[in-house]
Amino acid sequence: LAERGIFYVPDYAINIGGAMAITGMEALGWTEAEATERVTRSAEQAVRRILELSDREGVSTEEAARRLAEERLAG
């Protein structure tokens, strides 16, 4: 995909947004605007980290996302 100029980030890397927004609104009292802002910021940070790792290590964005997910799960 990258060779064809197609930007790709796996869905699991940023798909947490819906659950994050609902939890924030219901459990933490966020307004809809706060939830949107926090989810957007979180997604932007995730994509930035993926792109930086992909560029630095010379791997696909899919591989970079997988590595970051594994690191996060490992604690």
PQR file with spaces between the fields and no chain letter, atoms N, CA, C, O and H, PARSE charges and radii, in Angstrom:
ATOM       1  N    LEU     1       0.817   -1.198    0.000 -0.4000 1.5000
ATOM       2  CA   LEU     1       0.000    0.000    0.000 -0.0000 2.0000
ATOM       3  C    LEU     1       0.857    1.256    0.000  0.5500 1.7000
ATOM       4  O    LEU     1       0.570    2.210   -0.723 -0.5500 1.4000
ATOM       5  N    ALA     2       1.903    1.256    0.807 -0.4000 1.5000
ATOM       6  CA   ALA     2       2.764    2.438    0.901 -0.0000 2.0000
ATOM       7  C    ALA     2       3.389    2.768   -0.448  0.5500 1.7000
ATOM       8  O    ALA     2       3.524    3.938   -0.807 -0.5500 1.4000
ATOM       9  H    ALA     2       2.137    0.481    1.395  0.4000 1.0000
ATOM      10  N    GLU     3       3.770    1.734   -1.193 -0.4000 1.5000
ATOM      11  CA   GLU     3       4.369    1.957   -2.508 -0.0000 2.0000
ATOM      12  C    GLU     3       3.398    2.641   -3.461  0.5500 1.7000
ATOM      13  O    GLU     3       3.815    3.322   -4.397 -0.5500 1.4000
ATOM      14  H    GLU     3       3.661    0.784   -0.901  0.4000 1.0000
ATOM      15  N    ARG     4       2.113    2.459   -3.223 -0.4000 1.5000
ATOM      16  CA   ARG     4       1.086    3.073   -4.066 -0.0000 2.0000
ATOM      17  C    ARG     4       0.579    4.389   -3.481  0.5500 1.7000
ATOM      18  O    ARG     4      -0.365    4.981   -4.002 -0.5500 1.4000
ATOM      19  H    ARG     4       1.774    1.906   -2.462  0.4000 1.0000
ATOM      20  N    GLY     5       1.210    4.845   -2.394 -0.4000 1.5000
ATOM      21  CA   GLY     5       0.825    6.113   -1.789 -0.0000 2.0000
ATOM      22  C    GLY     5      -0.455    6.038   -0.978  0.5500 1.7000
ATOM      23  O    GLY     5      -1.132    7.045   -0.766 -0.5500 1.4000
ATOM      24  H    GLY     5       1.977    4.363   -1.970  0.4000 1.0000
ATOM      25  N    ILE     6      -0.782    4.823   -0.522 -0.4000 1.5000
ATOM      26  CA   ILE     6      -1.999    4.628    0.269 -0.0000 2.0000
ATOM      27  C    ILE     6      -1.610    4.544    1.742  0.5500 1.7000
ATOM      28  O    ILE     6      -0.828    3.683    2.147 -0.5500 1.4000
ATOM      29  H    ILE     6      -0.233    4.006   -0.695  0.4000 1.0000
ATOM      30  N    PHE     7      -2.160    5.440    2.520 -0.4000 1.5000
ATOM      31  CA   PHE     7      -1.889    5.486    3.952 -0.0000 2.0000
ATOM      32  C    PHE     7      -2.810    4.496    4.653  0.5500 1.7000
ATOM      33  O    PHE     7      -4.021    4.510    4.435 -0.5500 1.4000
ATOM      34  H    PHE     7      -2.795    6.139    2.191  0.4000 1.0000
ATOM      35  N    TYR     8      -2.243    3.644    5.489 -0.4000 1.5000
ATOM      36  CA   TYR     8      -3.032    2.617    6.174 -0.0000 2.0000
ATOM      37  C    TYR     8      -2.609    2.507    7.631  0.5500 1.7000
ATOM      38  O    TYR     8      -1.421    2.433    7.947 -0.5500 1.4000
ATOM      39  H    TYR     8      -1.259    3.633    5.667  0.4000 1.0000
ATOM      40  N    VAL     9      -3.594    2.497    8.502 -0.4000 1.5000
ATOM      41  CA   VAL     9      -3.382    2.201    9.917 -0.0000 2.0000
ATOM      42  C    VAL     9      -4.428    1.158   10.291  0.5500 1.7000
ATOM      43  O    VAL     9      -5.616    1.370   10.044 -0.5500 1.4000
ATOM      44  H    VAL     9      -4.559    2.556    8.245  0.4000 1.0000
ATOM      45  N    PRO    10      -4.017    0.036   10.880 -0.5600 1.5000
ATOM      46  CA   PRO    10      -4.980   -1.002   11.241  0.2800 2.0000
ATOM      47  C    PRO    10      -6.088   -0.470   12.147  0.5500 1.7000
ATOM      48  O    PRO    10      -5.856    0.381   13.005 -0.5500 1.4000
ATOM      49  N    ASP    11      -7.279   -0.985   11.939 -0.4000 1.5000
ATOM      50  CA   ASP    11      -8.431   -0.502   12.712 -0.0000 2.0000
ATOM      51  C    ASP    11      -8.233   -0.658   14.212  0.5500 1.7000
ATOM      52  O    ASP    11      -8.659    0.201   14.983 -0.5500 1.4000
ATOM      53  H    ASP    11      -7.467   -1.677   11.242  0.4000 1.0000
ATOM      54  N    TYR    12      -7.594   -1.741   14.633 -0.4000 1.5000
ATOM      55  CA   TYR    12      -7.436   -1.948   16.074 -0.0000 2.0000
ATOM      56  C    TYR    12      -6.562   -0.876   16.724  0.5500 1.7000
ATOM      57  O    TYR    12      -6.604   -0.690   17.940 -0.5500 1.4000
ATOM      58  H    TYR    12      -7.248   -2.439   14.006  0.4000 1.0000
ATOM      59  N    ALA    13      -5.780   -0.179   15.922 -0.4000 1.5000
ATOM      60  CA   ALA    13      -4.890    0.839   16.478 -0.0000 2.0000
ATOM      61  C    ALA    13      -5.644    2.083   16.933  0.5500 1.7000
ATOM      62  O    ALA    13      -5.187    2.788   17.833 -0.5500 1.4000
ATOM      63  H    ALA    13      -5.746   -0.330   14.934  0.4000 1.0000
ATOM      64  N    ILE    14      -6.785    2.358   16.325 -0.4000 1.5000
ATOM      65  CA   ILE    14      -7.532    3.569   16.689 -0.0000 2.0000
ATOM      66  C    ILE    14      -9.012    3.305   16.932  0.5500 1.7000
ATOM      67  O    ILE    14      -9.765    4.242   17.197 -0.5500 1.4000
ATOM      68  H    ILE    14      -7.156    1.786   15.594  0.4000 1.0000
ATOM      69  N    ASN    15      -9.438    2.070   16.850 -0.4000 1.5000
ATOM      70  CA   ASN    15     -10.858    1.735   16.938 -0.0000 2.0000
ATOM      71  C    ASN    15     -11.416    1.788   18.359  0.5500 1.7000
ATOM      72  O    ASN    15     -12.614    1.578   18.549 -0.5500 1.4000
ATOM      73  H    ASN    15      -8.826    1.309   16.635  0.4000 1.0000
ATOM      74  N    ILE    16     -10.608    2.054   19.326 -0.4000 1.5000
ATOM      75  CA   ILE    16     -11.056    2.112   20.715 -0.0000 2.0000
ATOM      76  C    ILE    16     -11.892    3.355   20.984  0.5500 1.7000
ATOM      77  O    ILE    16     -12.507    3.466   22.045 -0.5500 1.4000
ATOM      78  H    ILE    16      -9.635    2.224   19.171  0.4000 1.0000
ATOM      79  N    GLY    17     -11.923    4.274   20.058 -0.4000 1.5000
ATOM      80  CA   GLY    17     -12.586    5.558   20.252 -0.0000 2.0000
ATOM      81  C    GLY    17     -14.017    5.490   20.721  0.5500 1.7000
ATOM      82  O    GLY    17     -14.403    6.231   21.626 -0.5500 1.4000
ATOM      83  H    GLY    17     -11.424    4.184   19.197  0.4000 1.0000
ATOM      84  N    GLY    18     -14.816    4.621   20.130 -0.4000 1.5000
ATOM      85  CA   GLY    18     -16.220    4.523   20.526 -0.0000 2.0000
ATOM      86  C    GLY    18     -16.379    4.102   21.972  0.5500 1.7000
ATOM      87  O    GLY    18     -17.150    4.702   22.721 -0.5500 1.4000
ATOM      88  H    GLY    18     -14.503    4.019   19.396  0.4000 1.0000
ATOM      89  N    ALA    19     -15.652    3.073   22.363 -0.4000 1.5000
ATOM      90  CA   ALA    19     -15.721    2.601   23.749 -0.0000 2.0000
ATOM      91  C    ALA    19     -15.195    3.660   24.709  0.5500 1.7000
ATOM      92  O    ALA    19     -15.737    3.850   25.798 -0.5500 1.4000
ATOM      93  H    ALA    19     -15.026    2.585   21.755  0.4000 1.0000
ATOM      94  N    MET    20     -14.138    4.343   24.294 -0.4000 1.5000
ATOM      95  CA   MET    20     -13.563    5.395   25.133 -0.0000 2.0000
ATOM      96  C    MET    20     -14.565    6.529   25.339  0.5500 1.7000
ATOM      97  O    MET    20     -14.719    7.032   26.452 -0.5500 1.4000
ATOM      98  H    MET    20     -13.698    4.188   23.409  0.4000 1.0000
ATOM      99  N    ALA    21     -15.238    6.926   24.273 -0.4000 1.5000
ATOM     100  CA   ALA    21     -16.202    8.027   24.364 -0.0000 2.0000
ATOM     101  C    ALA    21     -17.382    7.660   25.255  0.5500 1.7000
ATOM     102  O    ALA    21     -17.777    8.443   26.119 -0.5500 1.4000
ATOM     103  H    ALA    21     -15.112    6.518   23.369  0.4000 1.0000
ATOM     104  N    ILE    22     -17.944    6.473   25.048 -0.4000 1.5000
ATOM     105  CA   ILE    22     -19.101    6.040   25.843 -0.0000 2.0000
ATOM     106  C    ILE    22     -18.723    5.935   27.318  0.5500 1.7000
ATOM     107  O    ILE    22     -19.449    6.421   28.186 -0.5500 1.4000
ATOM     108  H    ILE    22     -17.622    5.838   24.346  0.4000 1.0000
ATOM     109  N    THR    23     -17.587    5.302   27.598 -0.4000 1.5000
ATOM     110  CA   THR    23     -17.134    5.167   28.983 -0.0000 2.0000
ATOM     111  C    THR    23     -16.902    6.532   29.614  0.5500 1.7000
ATOM     112  O    THR    23     -17.309    6.777   30.749 -0.5500 1.4000
ATOM     113  H    THR    23     -16.997    4.907   26.893  0.4000 1.0000
ATOM     114  N    GLY    24     -16.253    7.411   28.880 -0.4000 1.5000
ATOM     115  CA   GLY    24     -15.982    8.746   29.401 -0.0000 2.0000
ATOM     116  C    GLY    24     -17.251    9.517   29.713  0.5500 1.7000
ATOM     117  O    GLY    24     -17.338   10.196   30.735 -0.5500 1.4000
ATOM     118  H    GLY    24     -15.922    7.212   27.957  0.4000 1.0000
ATOM     119  N    MET    25     -18.237    9.409   28.826 -0.4000 1.5000
ATOM     120  CA   MET    25     -19.483   10.141   29.028 -0.0000 2.0000
ATOM     121  C    MET    25     -20.306    9.536   30.161  0.5500 1.7000
ATOM     122  O    MET    25     -20.845   10.261   30.996 -0.5500 1.4000
ATOM     123  H    MET    25     -18.165    8.857   27.995  0.4000 1.0000
ATOM     124  N    GLU    26     -20.402    8.207   30.189 -0.4000 1.5000
ATOM     125  CA   GLU    26     -21.256    7.562   31.187 -0.0000 2.0000
ATOM     126  C    GLU    26     -20.599    7.459   32.562  0.5500 1.7000
ATOM     127  O    GLU    26     -21.246    7.712   33.578 -0.5500 1.4000
ATOM     128  H    GLU    26     -19.964    7.617   29.510  0.4000 1.0000
ATOM     129  N    ALA    27     -19.333    7.094   32.599 -0.4000 1.5000
ATOM     130  CA   ALA    27     -18.682    6.853   33.892 -0.0000 2.0000
ATOM     131  C    ALA    27     -17.939    8.071   34.436  0.5500 1.7000
ATOM     132  O    ALA    27     -17.801    8.235   35.648 -0.5500 1.4000
ATOM     133  H    ALA    27     -18.808    6.888   31.774  0.4000 1.0000
ATOM     134  N    LEU    28     -17.466    8.912   33.536 -0.4000 1.5000
ATOM     135  CA   LEU    28     -16.636   10.030   33.980 -0.0000 2.0000
ATOM     136  C    LEU    28     -17.301   11.386   33.811  0.5500 1.7000
ATOM     137  O    LEU    28     -16.742   12.412   34.198 -0.5500 1.4000
ATOM     138  H    LEU    28     -17.577    8.779   32.552  0.4000 1.0000
ATOM     139  N    GLY    29     -18.488   11.389   33.238 -0.4000 1.5000
ATOM     140  CA   GLY    29     -19.235   12.627   33.111 -0.0000 2.0000
ATOM     141  C    GLY    29     -18.757   13.584   32.031  0.5500 1.7000
ATOM     142  O    GLY    29     -19.056   14.777   32.081 -0.5500 1.4000
ATOM     143  H    GLY    29     -18.943   10.555   32.924  0.4000 1.0000
ATOM     144  N    TRP    30     -18.005   13.063   31.041 -0.4000 1.5000
ATOM     145  CA   TRP    30     -17.571   13.926   29.955 -0.0000 2.0000
ATOM     146  C    TRP    30     -18.779   14.404   29.168  0.5500 1.7000
ATOM     147  O    TRP    30     -19.773   13.689   29.043 -0.5500 1.4000
ATOM     148  H    TRP    30     -17.762   12.094   31.001  0.4000 1.0000
ATOM     149  N    THR    31     -18.690   15.603   28.644 -0.4000 1.5000
ATOM     150  CA   THR    31     -19.695   16.067   27.692 -0.0000 2.0000
ATOM     151  C    THR    31     -19.373   15.428   26.338  0.5500 1.7000
ATOM     152  O    THR    31     -18.297   14.859   26.152 -0.5500 1.4000
ATOM     153  H    THR    31     -17.883   16.184   28.746  0.4000 1.0000
ATOM     154  N    GLU    32     -20.305   15.525   25.410 -0.4000 1.5000
ATOM     155  CA   GLU    32     -20.052   14.989   24.071 -0.0000 2.0000
ATOM     156  C    GLU    32     -18.840   15.679   23.439  0.5500 1.7000
ATOM     157  O    GLU    32     -18.032   15.039   22.766 -0.5500 1.4000
ATOM     158  H    GLU    32     -21.179   15.987   25.562  0.4000 1.0000
ATOM     159  N    ALA    33     -18.725   16.979   23.663 -0.4000 1.5000
ATOM     160  CA   ALA    33     -17.585   17.729   23.117 -0.0000 2.0000
ATOM     161  C    ALA    33     -16.266   17.251   23.721  0.5500 1.7000
ATOM     162  O    ALA    33     -15.271   17.104   23.012 -0.5500 1.4000
ATOM     163  H    ALA    33     -19.382   17.499   24.210  0.4000 1.0000
ATOM     164  N    GLU    34     -16.263   17.008   25.038 -0.4000 1.5000
ATOM     165  CA   GLU    34     -15.047   16.502   25.691 -0.0000 2.0000
ATOM     166  C    GLU    34     -14.682   15.124   25.154  0.5500 1.7000
ATOM     167  O    GLU    34     -13.514   14.848   24.883 -0.5500 1.4000
ATOM     168  H    GLU    34     -17.072   17.127   25.614  0.4000 1.0000
ATOM     169  N    ALA    35     -15.679   14.265   25.002 -0.4000 1.5000
ATOM     170  CA   ALA    35     -15.431   12.921   24.490 -0.0000 2.0000
ATOM     171  C    ALA    35     -14.850   12.986   23.083  0.5500 1.7000
ATOM     172  O    ALA    35     -13.887   12.285   22.769 -0.5500 1.4000
ATOM     173  H    ALA    35     -16.628   14.489   25.222  0.4000 1.0000
ATOM     174  N    THR    36     -15.433   13.822   22.243 -0.4000 1.5000
ATOM     175  CA   THR    36     -14.940   13.968   20.873 -0.0000 2.0000
ATOM     176  C    THR    36     -13.503   14.464   20.867  0.5500 1.7000
ATOM     177  O    THR    36     -12.669   13.949   20.124 -0.5500 1.4000
ATOM     178  H    THR    36     -16.215   14.391   22.498  0.4000 1.0000
ATOM     179  N    GLU    37     -13.214   15.456   21.688 -0.4000 1.5000
ATOM     180  CA   GLU    37     -11.859   16.019   21.773 -0.0000 2.0000
ATOM     181  C    GLU    37     -10.858   14.969   22.246  0.5500 1.7000
ATOM     182  O    GLU    37      -9.780   14.835   21.666 -0.5500 1.4000
ATOM     183  H    GLU    37     -13.893   15.875   22.292  0.4000 1.0000
ATOM     184  N    ARG    38     -11.203   14.231   23.287 -0.4000 1.5000
ATOM     185  CA   ARG    38     -10.278   13.234   23.840 -0.0000 2.0000
ATOM     186  C    ARG    38     -10.053   12.073   22.874  0.5500 1.7000
ATOM     187  O    ARG    38      -8.925   11.604   22.723 -0.5500 1.4000
ATOM     188  H    ARG    38     -12.079   14.340   23.758  0.4000 1.0000
ATOM     189  N    VAL    39     -11.109   11.613   22.225 -0.4000 1.5000
ATOM     190  CA   VAL    39     -10.977   10.517   21.264 -0.0000 2.0000
ATOM     191  C    VAL    39     -10.137   10.973   20.072  0.5500 1.7000
ATOM     192  O    VAL    39      -9.268   10.238   19.604 -0.5500 1.4000
ATOM     193  H    VAL    39     -12.025   11.994   22.348  0.4000 1.0000
ATOM     194  N    THR    40     -10.396   12.168   19.592 -0.4000 1.5000
ATOM     195  CA   THR    40      -9.630   12.701   18.464 -0.0000 2.0000
ATOM     196  C    THR    40      -8.153   12.818   18.819  0.5500 1.7000
ATOM     197  O    THR    40      -7.289   12.412   18.042 -0.5500 1.4000
ATOM     198  H    THR    40     -11.102   12.764   19.973  0.4000 1.0000
ATOM     199  N    ARG    41      -7.867   13.372   19.990 -0.4000 1.5000
ATOM     200  CA   ARG    41      -6.475   13.525   20.432 -0.0000 2.0000
ATOM     201  C    ARG    41      -5.799   12.160   20.567  0.5500 1.7000
ATOM     202  O    ARG    41      -4.649   11.993   20.161 -0.5500 1.4000
ATOM     203  H    ARG    41      -8.569   13.701   20.621  0.4000 1.0000
ATOM     204  N    SER    42      -6.504   11.196   21.132 -0.4000 1.5000
ATOM     205  CA   SER    42      -5.953    9.859   21.308 -0.0000 2.0000
ATOM     206  C    SER    42      -5.646    9.205   19.959  0.5500 1.7000
ATOM     207  O    SER    42      -4.593    8.590   19.788 -0.5500 1.4000
ATOM     208  H    SER    42      -7.438   11.332   21.462  0.4000 1.0000
ATOM     209  N    ALA    43      -6.562    9.341   19.011 -0.4000 1.5000
ATOM     210  CA   ALA    43      -6.359    8.769   17.678 -0.0000 2.0000
ATOM     211  C    ALA    43      -5.178    9.434   16.980  0.5500 1.7000
ATOM     212  O    ALA    43      -4.364    8.759   16.350 -0.5500 1.4000
ATOM     213  H    ALA    43      -7.417    9.840   19.150  0.4000 1.0000
ATOM     214  N    GLU    44      -5.083   10.747   17.092 -0.4000 1.5000
ATOM     215  CA   GLU    44      -3.965   11.467   16.474 -0.0000 2.0000
ATOM     216  C    GLU    44      -2.636   11.012   17.058  0.5500 1.7000
ATOM     217  O    GLU    44      -1.668   10.820   16.322 -0.5500 1.4000
ATOM     218  H    GLU    44      -5.744   11.295   17.604  0.4000 1.0000
ATOM     219  N    GLN    45      -2.582   10.838   18.369 -0.4000 1.5000
ATOM     220  CA   GLN    45      -1.348   10.389   19.020 -0.0000 2.0000
ATOM     221  C    GLN    45      -0.985    8.974   18.580  0.5500 1.7000
ATOM     222  O    GLN    45       0.186    8.676   18.344 -0.5500 1.4000
ATOM     223  H    GLN    45      -3.368   10.994   18.966  0.4000 1.0000
ATOM     224  N    ALA    46      -1.982    8.109   18.470 -0.4000 1.5000
ATOM     225  CA   ALA    46      -1.733    6.731   18.043 -0.0000 2.0000
ATOM     226  C    ALA    46      -1.174    6.704   16.626  0.5500 1.7000
ATOM     227  O    ALA    46      -0.195    6.009   16.352 -0.5500 1.4000
ATOM     228  H    ALA    46      -2.933    8.352   18.661  0.4000 1.0000
ATOM     229  N    VAL    47      -1.791    7.455   15.734 -0.4000 1.5000
ATOM     230  CA   VAL    47      -1.323    7.494   14.348 -0.0000 2.0000
ATOM     231  C    VAL    47       0.084    8.076   14.281  0.5500 1.7000
ATOM     232  O    VAL    47       0.925    7.568   13.539 -0.5500 1.4000
ATOM     233  H    VAL    47      -2.586    8.019   15.956  0.4000 1.0000
ATOM     234  N    ARG    48       0.350    9.122   15.037 -0.4000 1.5000
ATOM     235  CA   ARG    48       1.682    9.738   15.049 -0.0000 2.0000
ATOM     236  C    ARG    48       2.735    8.729   15.501  0.5500 1.7000
ATOM     237  O    ARG    48       3.792    8.615   14.880 -0.5500 1.4000
ATOM     238  H    ARG    48      -0.333    9.535   15.639  0.4000 1.0000
ATOM     239  N    ARG    49       2.450    7.995   16.582 -0.4000 1.5000
ATOM     240  CA   ARG    49       3.413    6.996   17.077 -0.0000 2.0000
ATOM     241  C    ARG    49       3.655    5.906   16.032  0.5500 1.7000
ATOM     242  O    ARG    49       4.788    5.472   15.827 -0.5500 1.4000
ATOM     243  H    ARG    49       1.592    8.087   17.087  0.4000 1.0000
ATOM     244  N    ILE    50       2.591    5.474   15.380 -0.4000 1.5000
ATOM     245  CA   ILE    50       2.717    4.439   14.345 -0.0000 2.0000
ATOM     246  C    ILE    50       3.577    4.940   13.195  0.5500 1.7000
ATOM     247  O    ILE    50       4.480    4.236   12.742 -0.5500 1.4000
ATOM     248  H    ILE    50       1.670    5.827   15.545  0.4000 1.0000
ATOM     249  N    LEU    51       3.304    6.148   12.722 -0.4000 1.5000
ATOM     250  CA   LEU    51       4.075    6.705   11.606 -0.0000 2.0000
ATOM     251  C    LEU    51       5.540    6.902   11.973  0.5500 1.7000
ATOM     252  O    LEU    51       6.426    6.619   11.167 -0.5500 1.4000
ATOM     253  H    LEU    51       2.570    6.719   13.090  0.4000 1.0000
ATOM     254  N    GLU    52       5.798    7.382   13.179 -0.4000 1.5000
ATOM     255  CA   GLU    52       7.181    7.596   13.613 -0.0000 2.0000
ATOM     256  C    GLU    52       7.946    6.282   13.676  0.5500 1.7000
ATOM     257  O    GLU    52       9.081    6.202   13.206 -0.5500 1.4000
ATOM     258  H    GLU    52       5.078    7.612   13.834  0.4000 1.0000
ATOM     259  N    LEU    53       7.334    5.250   14.254 -0.4000 1.5000
ATOM     260  CA   LEU    53       8.000    3.952   14.346 -0.0000 2.0000
ATOM     261  C    LEU    53       8.195    3.352   12.958  0.5500 1.7000
ATOM     262  O    LEU    53       9.261    2.813   12.661 -0.5500 1.4000
ATOM     263  H    LEU    53       6.412    5.316   14.636  0.4000 1.0000
ATOM     264  N    SER    54       7.191    3.441   12.121 -0.4000 1.5000
ATOM     265  CA   SER    54       7.278    2.928   10.758 -0.0000 2.0000
ATOM     266  C    SER    54       8.438    3.570   10.015  0.5500 1.7000
ATOM     267  O    SER    54       9.224    2.882    9.363 -0.5500 1.4000
ATOM     268  H    SER    54       6.325    3.879   12.363  0.4000 1.0000
ATOM     269  N    ASP    55       8.543    4.881   10.116 -0.4000 1.5000
ATOM     270  CA   ASP    55       9.610    5.617    9.433 -0.0000 2.0000
ATOM     271  C    ASP    55      10.976    5.289   10.027  0.5500 1.7000
ATOM     272  O    ASP    55      11.928    5.029    9.291 -0.5500 1.4000
ATOM     273  H    ASP    55       7.905    5.440   10.646  0.4000 1.0000
ATOM     274  N    ARG    56      11.074    5.302   11.338 -0.4000 1.5000
ATOM     275  CA   ARG    56      12.345    5.068   12.028 -0.0000 2.0000
ATOM     276  C    ARG    56      12.883    3.655   11.783  0.5500 1.7000
ATOM     277  O    ARG    56      14.081    3.471   11.567 -0.5500 1.4000
ATOM     278  H    ARG    56      10.301    5.514   11.936  0.4000 1.0000
ATOM     279  N    GLU    57      11.988    2.660   11.819 -0.4000 1.5000
ATOM     280  CA   GLU    57      12.410    1.266   11.700 -0.0000 2.0000
ATOM     281  C    GLU    57      12.330    0.726   10.274  0.5500 1.7000
ATOM     282  O    GLU    57      12.799   -0.377    9.995 -0.5500 1.4000
ATOM     283  H    GLU    57      11.015    2.810   11.995  0.4000 1.0000
ATOM     284  N    GLY    58      11.734    1.506    9.374 -0.4000 1.5000
ATOM     285  CA   GLY    58      11.607    1.057    7.986 -0.0000 2.0000
ATOM     286  C    GLY    58      10.657   -0.117    7.827  0.5500 1.7000
ATOM     287  O    GLY    58      10.871   -0.995    6.992 -0.5500 1.4000
ATOM     288  H    GLY    58      11.352    2.403    9.600  0.4000 1.0000
ATOM     289  N    VAL    59       9.596   -0.122    8.643 -0.4000 1.5000
ATOM     290  CA   VAL    59       8.605   -1.197    8.563 -0.0000 2.0000
ATOM     291  C    VAL    59       7.262   -0.609    8.138  0.5500 1.7000
ATOM     292  O    VAL    59       7.068    0.606    8.163 -0.5500 1.4000
ATOM     293  H    VAL    59       9.422    0.592    9.321  0.4000 1.0000
ATOM     294  N    SER    60       6.351   -1.477    7.754 -0.4000 1.5000
ATOM     295  CA   SER    60       5.019   -1.016    7.363 -0.0000 2.0000
ATOM     296  C    SER    60       4.289   -0.433    8.571  0.5500 1.7000
ATOM     297  O    SER    60       4.648   -0.699    9.718 -0.5500 1.4000
ATOM     298  H    SER    60       6.509   -2.464    7.734  0.4000 1.0000
ATOM     299  N    THR    61       3.272    0.356    8.298 -0.4000 1.5000
ATOM     300  CA   THR    61       2.475    0.894    9.399 -0.0000 2.0000
ATOM     301  C    THR    61       1.753   -0.228   10.130  0.5500 1.7000
ATOM     302  O    THR    61       1.511   -0.131   11.333 -0.5500 1.4000
ATOM     303  H    THR    61       2.980    0.572    7.366  0.4000 1.0000
ATOM     304  N    GLU    62       1.412   -1.281    9.420 -0.4000 1.5000
ATOM     305  CA   GLU    62       0.771   -2.425   10.071 -0.0000 2.0000
ATOM     306  C    GLU    62       1.721   -3.077   11.075  0.5500 1.7000
ATOM     307  O    GLU    62       1.326   -3.394   12.197 -0.5500 1.4000
ATOM     308  H    GLU    62       1.609   -1.360    8.443  0.4000 1.0000
ATOM     309  N    GLU    63       2.973   -3.274   10.664 -0.4000 1.5000
ATOM     310  CA   GLU    63       3.977   -3.853   11.558 -0.0000 2.0000
ATOM     311  C    GLU    63       4.244   -2.923   12.739  0.5500 1.7000
ATOM     312  O    GLU    63       4.364   -3.381   13.875 -0.5500 1.4000
ATOM     313  H    GLU    63       3.293   -3.016    9.752  0.4000 1.0000
ATOM     314  N    ALA    64       4.336   -1.639   12.479 -0.4000 1.5000
ATOM     315  CA   ALA    64       4.571   -0.669   13.551 -0.0000 2.0000
ATOM     316  C    ALA    64       3.426   -0.697   14.559  0.5500 1.7000
ATOM     317  O    ALA    64       3.664   -0.675   15.767 -0.5500 1.4000
ATOM     318  H    ALA    64       4.238   -1.267   11.555  0.4000 1.0000
ATOM     319  N    ALA    65       2.194   -0.744   14.079 -0.4000 1.5000
ATOM     320  CA   ALA    65       1.032   -0.788   14.969 -0.0000 2.0000
ATOM     321  C    ALA    65       1.046   -2.064   15.808  0.5500 1.7000
ATOM     322  O    ALA    65       0.741   -2.032   17.000 -0.5500 1.4000
ATOM     323  H    ALA    65       2.000   -0.762   13.098  0.4000 1.0000
ATOM     324  N    ARG    66       1.399   -3.183   15.185 -0.4000 1.5000
ATOM     325  CA   ARG    66       1.458   -4.455   15.912 -0.0000 2.0000
ATOM     326  C    ARG    66       2.506   -4.393   17.022  0.5500 1.7000
ATOM     327  O    ARG    66       2.256   -4.827   18.147 -0.5500 1.4000
ATOM     328  H    ARG    66       1.647   -3.210   14.216  0.4000 1.0000
ATOM     329  N    ARG    67       3.667   -3.855   16.700 -0.4000 1.5000
ATOM     330  CA   ARG    67       4.736   -3.747   17.706 -0.0000 2.0000
ATOM     331  C    ARG    67       4.306   -2.875   18.883  0.5500 1.7000
ATOM     332  O    ARG    67       4.526   -3.225   20.042 -0.5500 1.4000
ATOM     333  H    ARG    67       3.870   -3.503   15.787  0.4000 1.0000
ATOM     334  N    LEU    68       3.697   -1.748   18.574 -0.4000 1.5000
ATOM     335  CA   LEU    68       3.250   -0.854   19.645 -0.0000 2.0000
ATOM     336  C    LEU    68       2.172   -1.512   20.502  0.5500 1.7000
ATOM     337  O    LEU    68       2.162   -1.349   21.722 -0.5500 1.4000
ATOM     338  H    LEU    68       3.518   -1.464   17.632  0.4000 1.0000
ATOM     339  N    ALA    69       1.271   -2.249   19.871 -0.4000 1.5000
ATOM     340  CA   ALA    69       0.223   -2.948   20.621 -0.0000 2.0000
ATOM     341  C    ALA    69       0.839   -4.007   21.533  0.5500 1.7000
ATOM     342  O    ALA    69       0.443   -4.140   22.691 -0.5500 1.4000
ATOM     343  H    ALA    69       1.279   -2.381   18.880  0.4000 1.0000
ATOM     344  N    GLU    70       1.807   -4.757   21.009 -0.4000 1.5000
ATOM     345  CA   GLU    70       2.464   -5.783   21.817 -0.0000 2.0000
ATOM     346  C    GLU    70       3.210   -5.162   23.002  0.5500 1.7000
ATOM     347  O    GLU    70       3.174   -5.692   24.112 -0.5500 1.4000
ATOM     348  H    GLU    70       2.129   -4.648   20.068  0.4000 1.0000
ATOM     349  N    GLU    71       3.884   -4.041   22.759 -0.4000 1.5000
ATOM     350  CA   GLU    71       4.587   -3.355   23.850 -0.0000 2.0000
ATOM     351  C    GLU    71       3.609   -2.910   24.932  0.5500 1.7000
ATOM     352  O    GLU    71       3.875   -3.049   26.126 -0.5500 1.4000
ATOM     353  H    GLU    71       3.914   -3.610   21.857  0.4000 1.0000
ATOM     354  N    ARG    72       2.499   -2.386   24.502 -0.4000 1.5000
ATOM     355  CA   ARG    72       1.503   -1.890   25.460 -0.0000 2.0000
ATOM     356  C    ARG    72       0.910   -3.039   26.278  0.5500 1.7000
ATOM     357  O    ARG    72       0.714   -2.911   27.486 -0.5500 1.4000
ATOM     358  H    ARG    72       2.282   -2.273   23.533  0.4000 1.0000
ATOM     359  N    LEU    73       0.629   -4.151   25.617 -0.4000 1.5000
ATOM     360  CA   LEU    73       0.065   -5.303   26.314 -0.0000 2.0000
ATOM     361  C    LEU    73       1.071   -5.941   27.269  0.5500 1.7000
ATOM     362  O    LEU    73       0.696   -6.488   28.306 -0.5500 1.4000
ATOM     363  H    LEU    73       0.789   -4.255   24.636  0.4000 1.0000
ATOM     364  N    ALA    74       2.343   -5.864   26.911 -0.4000 1.5000
ATOM     365  CA   ALA    74       3.386   -6.449   27.755 -0.0000 2.0000
ATOM     366  C    ALA    74       3.608   -5.621   29.021  0.5500 1.7000
ATOM     367  O    ALA    74       4.201   -6.091   29.992 -0.5500 1.4000
ATOM     368  H    ALA    74       2.648   -5.420   26.069  0.4000 1.0000
ATOM     369  N    GLY    75       3.122   -4.389   28.989 -0.4000 1.5000
ATOM     370  CA   GLY    75       3.190   -3.555   30.184 -0.0000 2.0000
ATOM     371  C    GLY    75       4.413   -2.744   30.255  0.5500 1.7000
ATOM     372  O    GLY    75       4.601   -1.993   31.212 -0.5500 1.4000
ATOM     373  H    GLY    75       2.640   -4.007   28.200  0.4000 1.0000
